[in-house]
Amino acid sequence: LEAVVLTLDRDERKMSLGIKQLTEDPWTKQDVLTKYAVGTNHSGIVRNLTNFGLFIELEEGIDGLVHVSDLSWTKKIKHPSEFVKVGDELEVQVLELDIDNRRLALGHKQLEE
């Protein structure tokens, strides 16, 4: 197993190791701006549900938020669990991209006719 030493405390005889530091940060890749440009469509896996929306993993390290109001034009959805469950695949469209804060705002209703 390869890891990077993050902290080393000789007095306490403790160290912290990290594995993700060995892989490239997906937010710093050259193609992020074009791949996730506003208006582009993607498919992702629902990873978490909250009262205000759901988080979708588009690729490892890149998650986005679909606000509950962006799930459907016609259905009044109070909680995302009425619409999807964790592990479901969902088609989404990029509404906003904020690379500095590593945020993607996504919508599903924008794909409905």
N, C-alpha and C positions, 0 to 999 in steps of 0.2 A: 504494500500500500504506500503510495506516494502522498506526501502532505507538505504544507508550508508551515514553518514555525511562525505563529502570530505574536505570542508573548512568551516571555521566559522569566520566571520569578525564582531566582536561586535560593533566596531565604526560605520561601515556602516549599521549595522543590516541586514547583508546578510549571506546566507549560500548556499553551493552547495551540492547537493545530487546526489548519484549514485545508479542505480538499478543493472547494470551489475556486480558490485562488489560482489553481493550476490550469483552469480552462478560461478561454477568452470570454470577456463580458459581452453578452449579446447586444447590449445597448450601445456599445462603442463600435460595432461593426459598420463598415462603410455603407452597406445597403439598407440600413434601418430606415433612413429618411424616405427612400423610394419604395421599399418593401411595404412599409406601413403608412404610406402617404394618405392624407385625408381623402375619403371616397373609395379606397380600395376595400375589396371584400376578402374575408378570410373565414376559415373554419377552425374552431377551437374546442377545448374540453372544459366544461364547467368544473371549477375547482372549489368554489366557496360561495355560499349564499348568505346575504345579510338582509337587514330590513330595508335598505335603500337600493339594493341591486345584487348583482352577481359578478364574480371574478372568473374570467376565462383565460386559460393558458393557451397562447397561440403557438409558442415554441418554448423550449426549456429556457427559463429566465425572463421571458416576456409575457406578462399578464396584462389584461386590460379590464376595465370596469364597464359593465352594461348597467346603466341606471334603470330602475324598475319602470320608469316612464318611457324608456326606449325599447321595451319588449314588444308592445303591440299598439297599433292604432285604434283597434276596435274593442279589445277586452280591457276592462278595468282590473288591473292586477295589483293587489295589495301587498303581496309578498312573492318573491321570485319562485318559491316552492310550488306555487299554483301553476307555474309555467314549465319549469324544468327541475331536474334533480342533479345532484353532484355526480359527475362522471358522464353526463350526457354530452353529445356533440352538438354545437350550435353554430349556425352561420351568422356572421356579424359583419358590419361595415365600420371602418375607422371614421370617427367623427372629429376627434382631436388627437394630436400627437404632441407631447411635451417631453422632449429628450432630456432636458436638464433635470426635471423632476421624475423622470422615468415613469411617465403616466400615459396611458392610452384610454381615451374615452371611446366606447364602442356602442353601436346600436344594432338591434335586430329588426325592429319594425321598419327601418329604412329599406329593407330587402323585400318587404311585402308589396304586392301590386296594389 
